[in-house]
Amino acid sequence: MYILLIGNLDFIKIFDNAHIQNRQIVKMPKIEYRVYVIELSKRVFNENARFRAANPQFNGVLQCLYVGMTSKTPKERLEQHKSGYRNKKGYKLSSNIVQKYGMYLRPSLYNQIEPVATREEALKLEEKLALDLRRQKYAVWFN
């Protein structure tokens, strides 16, 4: 948060999402979080015991899916997963399951969900969507 003082304290304005650049206050774009769904190869069910244990309801008819949330576009996030992306500090931000078994995005399963303003809201949406898809008999992995 920045406070702009003009003159002899005649004018005070508070900026929540801004930064100072060349002594000017620059408004930052608002961050939005969205959920996304990636279809996984069905090999994940046979090859990954943890995935199989998390999905006892799966009967092999529907697909295996990964549900996540991001402040990026779903396409950018899928590319990060597939490349094994690491941040500047060296922490891996990609899912091993998606890196190995991820195939493509499934926008028809998430496009109806509007972006949200906070990470906490997005995490709740991610869990809700994942559990809804499991109830529909998809095999689903989420964090």
C-alpha positions as CSV (number, residue, x, y, z in Angstrom):
1,M,0.0,0.0,0.0
2,Y,1.3,3.5,-0.9
3,I,0.2,6.9,0.4
4,L,0.6,9.8,-1.9
5,L,1.2,13.2,-0.2
6,I,0.8,16.3,-2.4
7,G,1.8,19.7,-1.2
8,N,1.6,20.5,2.5
9,L,-0.5,17.5,3.4
10,D,-3.4,19.0,1.5
11,F,-4.2,15.8,-0.4
12,I,-3.7,12.2,0.7
13,K,-4.6,9.2,-1.4
14,I,-4.1,5.6,-0.5
15,F,-3.3,3.1,-3.3
16,D,-3.7,-0.6,-2.5
17,N,-2.4,-2.3,-5.7
18,A,0.3,0.1,-6.9
19,H,4.0,0.6,-7.1
20,I,6.3,3.7,-7.4
21,Q,8.2,4.0,-10.7
22,N,10.2,7.2,-11.4
23,R,8.6,9.0,-8.5
24,Q,5.1,8.3,-10.1
25,I,2.5,5.9,-8.6
26,V,1.7,3.3,-11.2
27,K,-1.4,1.2,-10.7
28,M,-0.7,-2.5,-10.8
29,P,-3.1,-4.8,-12.7
30,K,-5.5,-6.7,-10.5
31,I,-4.5,-10.3,-9.9
32,E,-7.2,-12.8,-10.7
33,Y,-7.1,-16.5,-9.9
34,R,-8.8,-19.2,-12.0
35,V,-9.2,-22.9,-11.8
36,Y,-8.4,-25.2,-14.7
37,V,-8.6,-28.8,-15.7
38,I,-6.0,-30.9,-17.5
39,E,-6.7,-34.3,-19.0
40,L,-4.2,-37.0,-18.0
41,S,-3.3,-40.2,-19.8
42,K,-5.2,-43.1,-18.3
43,R,-1.8,-44.7,-17.7
44,V,-1.6,-42.6,-14.5
45,F,-4.3,-44.8,-13.0
46,N,-2.3,-48.0,-13.6
47,E,1.2,-46.6,-12.9
48,N,0.7,-44.3,-9.9
49,A,-0.5,-46.0,-6.7
50,R,-1.3,-42.7,-4.9
51,F,-3.5,-41.6,-7.8
52,R,-5.3,-44.9,-7.8
53,A,-5.8,-44.8,-4.0
54,A,-7.2,-41.3,-4.2
55,N,-9.8,-42.5,-6.8
56,P,-11.5,-45.7,-5.7
57,Q,-14.7,-44.6,-7.4
58,F,-13.1,-44.7,-10.9
59,N,-14.4,-47.4,-13.2
60,G,-12.3,-46.6,-16.3
61,V,-15.1,-45.2,-18.4
62,L,-14.4,-41.4,-17.9
63,Q,-11.1,-39.6,-18.0
64,C,-8.3,-39.0,-15.5
65,L,-8.0,-35.3,-14.7
66,Y,-5.8,-32.8,-12.8
67,V,-7.5,-29.8,-11.3
68,G,-5.5,-26.7,-10.4
69,M,-5.6,-23.0,-9.8
70,T,-3.5,-20.2,-11.1
71,S,-3.0,-16.5,-11.5
72,K,-1.7,-17.1,-15.0
73,T,-3.8,-18.3,-18.0
74,P,-4.5,-22.0,-18.0
75,K,-2.4,-22.4,-21.2
76,E,0.6,-20.8,-19.5
77,R,0.2,-23.0,-16.5
78,L,-0.1,-26.2,-18.5
79,E,3.2,-25.2,-20.3
80,Q,4.8,-24.7,-16.9
81,H,3.7,-28.1,-15.7
82,K,4.9,-29.9,-18.9
83,S,8.3,-28.1,-18.8
84,G,9.0,-28.9,-15.1
85,Y,9.1,-25.1,-14.3
86,R,11.1,-23.9,-11.4
87,N,10.8,-20.4,-9.9
88,K,13.8,-18.0,-9.4
89,K,14.6,-19.6,-6.1
90,G,14.7,-23.0,-7.7
91,Y,11.5,-24.4,-6.2
92,K,9.6,-26.7,-8.6
93,L,6.2,-25.3,-9.3
94,S,5.0,-28.0,-11.6
95,S,3.1,-31.2,-10.7
96,N,5.0,-34.4,-11.4
97,I,1.7,-36.1,-12.4
98,V,1.0,-33.4,-15.0
99,Q,4.5,-33.3,-16.2
100,K,4.5,-37.1,-16.9
101,Y,0.9,-37.7,-17.8
102,G,-0.7,-34.4,-18.8
103,M,-2.1,-34.2,-22.3
104,Y,-4.3,-31.1,-22.8
105,L,-6.7,-28.6,-21.2
106,R,-10.4,-29.4,-20.8
107,P,-12.0,-25.9,-20.9
108,S,-15.5,-27.3,-21.1
109,L,-15.1,-28.5,-17.5
110,Y,-14.0,-25.1,-16.1
111,N,-14.9,-22.2,-18.4
112,Q,-18.2,-21.6,-16.6
113,I,-16.3,-20.8,-13.4
114,E,-15.5,-17.1,-13.0
115,P,-12.1,-15.9,-11.9
116,V,-11.8,-14.9,-8.2
117,A,-9.8,-12.2,-6.4
118,T,-7.9,-14.2,-3.8
119,R,-5.8,-17.3,-3.7
120,E,-7.9,-18.7,-0.8
121,E,-11.1,-18.5,-2.8
122,A,-9.3,-20.2,-5.7
123,L,-8.1,-23.0,-3.5
124,K,-11.7,-23.6,-2.3
125,L,-13.0,-23.6,-5.9
126,E,-10.3,-26.0,-6.9
127,E,-11.2,-28.5,-4.2
128,K,-15.0,-28.1,-4.9
129,L,-14.5,-28.7,-8.7
130,A,-12.2,-31.7,-8.1
131,L,-14.7,-33.3,-5.6
132,D,-17.6,-32.6,-8.0
133,L,-15.8,-34.3,-10.8
134,R,-15.0,-37.3,-8.6
135,R,-18.7,-37.6,-7.8
136,Q,-19.3,-37.8,-11.5
137,K,-16.8,-40.8,-11.6
138,Y,-13.8,-39.0,-13.1
139,A,-10.4,-39.9,-11.6
140,V,-9.1,-36.6,-10.2
141,W,-5.9,-35.3,-8.7
142,F,-5.6,-31.9,-7.0
143,N,-3.4,-30.4,-4.3
